[in-house]
Amino acid sequence: MIVQWCRERGIELPETVKDIDEVVTNADRNHLNSLLRKLSLSVSDQKQAAKELRLLTKRMPSIRILVGESSDVIPQLLSPLSSPVTASTDPDLHEDLITTVLNLSIHDDNKKAFAEDPAVISLLIDALKSGTIQTRSNAAAAIFTLSALDSNKHIIGKSGAIKHLLELLDEGQPLAMKDAASAIFNLCLVHENKGRTVRDGAVRVILNKMMDHILVDELLAILALLSSHPRAVEEMGDLGAVPLLLGIIRESASERSKENCVAILYTICFSDRTKLKEIREEEKANGTLSKLAHCGTSRAKRKANGILERFNRSPSLTHTA
């Protein structure tokens, strides 16, 4: 009320007043500790505590802040999942705890500690492999959130999580695909993870989804990142990416998608003369690149013009390499 009164009258407070939701109280500490203790008791106590932790960490930023204050919190939180049978015997408990990890990972101060704890990443990977679809989706979302830090991208990439994110994407569950795609995109922002993603079969999975008109904009963004990797470019050419990308440029209403398509095509045609010939035939038939060079985004125009200039420098494409 004081803050609102001052704002209405243009009065500047002498020091920052914290949002009430972010103020940590002794009552919060006691409540959190009580719930964490219950996670070491009977299964019914664990389920009750996990359900409440899930709700509290969603609604109360102050609870998220408390987690980073003690190194004991993470082991206590994850203790019920240390049993390999928990996920299969009590999927609700598994889901509540993984979702709690997701909620806690939103707080910036928790991201580094979570990613640097091998138990957290290991349990998220286990959740990706064997949880309910909601648990798997929330595990992917937690990985996406943790990967906001560049140092965490390296840790998560080395953990083997990318393979299981791709499996989740490949399975085609609408609930989980977007979370998996978001996590994969974030991880591919560091170079070393691009190679891992390509080796784990990303190009085939992504192109198959795009051919089915699934998450086209999101998956194109990943494909554009991967196009800096030579093996990815080779696989795109072999798996029919060129006609797919040209079709999206012709039909999509998304300027960003068109831009990503032509950027990928630019890379492909400079790597494979046979694909340059294929793109040239399409250009003769439909003028797709000329239209984009005239009315696309500035980057799309630049890439489209680059391909068109390549045609002019290679008037004869009868010999292939």
Residue, then its C-alpha position, 0 to 999 in steps of 0.5 A: m500500500i505504501v509503494q502504491w501510494c508513493r507511485e500515485r504521487g510521484i514520490e521516490l522511495p529512499e531504498t528498494v522495497k522488496d516485493i512481499d512475495e520475495v521476502v523470506t520469513n522464519a515461518d517460510r523456513n520452518h514450513l520448508n524444513s517440515l516438508l523436507r523432513k516428511l520426505s524421509l518418512s512414510v510413503s504417504d507422508q512423502k506424497q503429501a509433502a511432495k504435493e505441497l512442495r510442488l504447489l508452494t514452489k509454484r506460487m511462492p518465490s520466497i520458497r524458491i529463494l530458501v532452497g539456495e540457502s542450504s546445501d542440504v535441501i537438494p539431497q533431502l528433496l531428491s531422497p525419495l527418488s534415490s530408490p530406483v523403483t519410485a518412478s514405476t511404483d508411484p508415478d505421482l510422487h515422481e511427477d510432483l518432485i520433478t515438477t518441484v525441481l522445475n519450479l525451483s530452477i526458475h530462480d536464478d540463484n538455484k540454476k548453477a547449484f542444480a546443474e552442478d549437482p550430478a544427482v539432479i541432472s541424473l534424476l532429470i535424465d531418468a525422468l526423461k526416460s521413464g516418467t509419465i508424459q507429464t513428468r517427462s515434459n516437466a523434466a525437459a522444461a527443467i533442463f530448458t530452464l537450467s540451460a539458461l546459463d552457458s556453463n550449464k549448457h556444457i554440463i548438461g550436454k556432457s550428461g547425455a541428456i540430448k539423446h533423451l530430449l530427441e527421443l521425447l521429441d521423436e515420440g510426438q506427444p504434443l504436451a512434451m515436444k515443445d518443451a523438448a524442442s526448447a531445451i534442445f535449442n538452448l543447448c545448441l547455442v554452444h558449439e560443442n552441443k551441436g555435434r552431440t545433437v547431430r550425432d544423436g540423430a537430430v536432423r532426421v527427427i527434426l525433418n520428419k516432424m517438419m514434414d508432418h507440419i509439427l512445430v515448424d517454426e521452432l524446429l527450423a530455429i534448431l536446424a538453422l543452428l545445426s547448419s553450421h555443422p558439416r555433418a548436419v548439412e550433409e544429412m539435410g541434403d541426403l534427407g530431402a531438406v531442400p524441397l521442404l525448405l523451399g516449400i516453406i519459403r513459398e507457403s509460410a506466413s512467418e518471416r522468421s521461418k523464411e529467414n531460417c530456411v534461406a539461411i540453411l539453403y545458403t549453407i547447403c548450396f555452398s557445400d553441395r553443387t548438386k543441391l545448388k542445381e536443385i535450387r536453381e531449377e526451383e528458382k526457374a520454375n517459381g522464382t522463390l528466392s527472387k521474391l524473398a530477395h525483394c520482400g524478405t527480412s534484411r537477413a533473408k534478402r542477403k542470403a537469397n541474393g547470395i544464392l542468386e549471385r552463386f547462380n550467376r557465377s556458375p552458369s553451367l551446373t551440368h557437372t556435379a561434385 
